Amino acid sequence: MSDIVFRGASDLGIELPPGAPLAFEKYYGLLETRSRTQNLTSISGVQDVARLHFLDSLALLNTARFKDARVIDIGSGAGFPGLPMKIADPSIDLTLLDATEKRVNFLFELCDLLDIRATCIYARAEEIAHSADKRERYDIAVSRAVAELNVLCELCLPFVRVGGSFIAMKSAESGNEVAESGKAIETLGAKLDSCIDYTIPGTDITHRAVLITKVSGTPETYPRRFARIKKAPL
């Protein structure tokens, strides 16, 4: 596990801190154990977890300046991409948000095991985004959640400060989805910055990081209730 992650990080041009290899070993161990009884991830096995979870997450560190940044990972699930990024760059001020209580309990347990300081929140993004202490308070929002980009934008951009970024992890075939999100991006006070394609080390799989920059405040109307978002996406 640690060898795959170490070599892959090196291929990405990322230098891991001394404690990272052991941290990834512990992460993998707890993930495999808990996944037997909880719906945390369908990916299992040393090689697939190392590459498709850990290295895929670490690749985001090449897309923006994360050092000392206040980052929120929305729909974090089993901690991806936020926790691998935090292991690689401990300076990140990380918040992990998920709407499933069992997954948030796993994140608490994992952070305790890895001795990582991170804020874990059990809440729905569309509700907590209206809280004064969360709205437009983050330098960067990241999400690997499975949802259309226009929906993700409405859920994630309200957390981002003006001048900050939202980075969505998508497939390399997401061109039409990105194009169809133009209205949502503009309505929410942002602009499309760039799409960065990267190949996960040790695989032939190419993923895409969609970078969206916040240029003005998000109207207070957004995000709407999730039922409304699904019924009438921007």
Secondary structure as UniProt FT lines:
FT   HELIX           2..11
FT   TURN            12..13
FT   TURN            18..19
FT   HELIX           20..35
FT   TURN            36..37
FT   HELIX           46..48
FT   HELIX           49..55
FT   HELIX           56..58
FT   HELIX           59..62
FT   TURN            67..68
FT   STRAND          70..74
FT   TURN            77..81
FT   HELIX           82..88
FT   TURN            90..91
FT   STRAND          93..98
FT   HELIX           101..114
FT   STRAND          119..122
FT   HELIX           125..128
FT   TURN            129..130
FT   TURN            132..136
FT   STRAND          138..143
FT   HELIX           149..156
FT   HELIX           157..159
FT   STRAND          160..171
FT   TURN            172..173
FT   HELIX           175..179
FT   TURN            180..181
FT   HELIX           182..187
FT   TURN            188..189
FT   STRAND          190..199
FT   TURN            201..202
FT   STRAND          206..214
FT   TURN            220..221
FT   HELIX           226..231
//
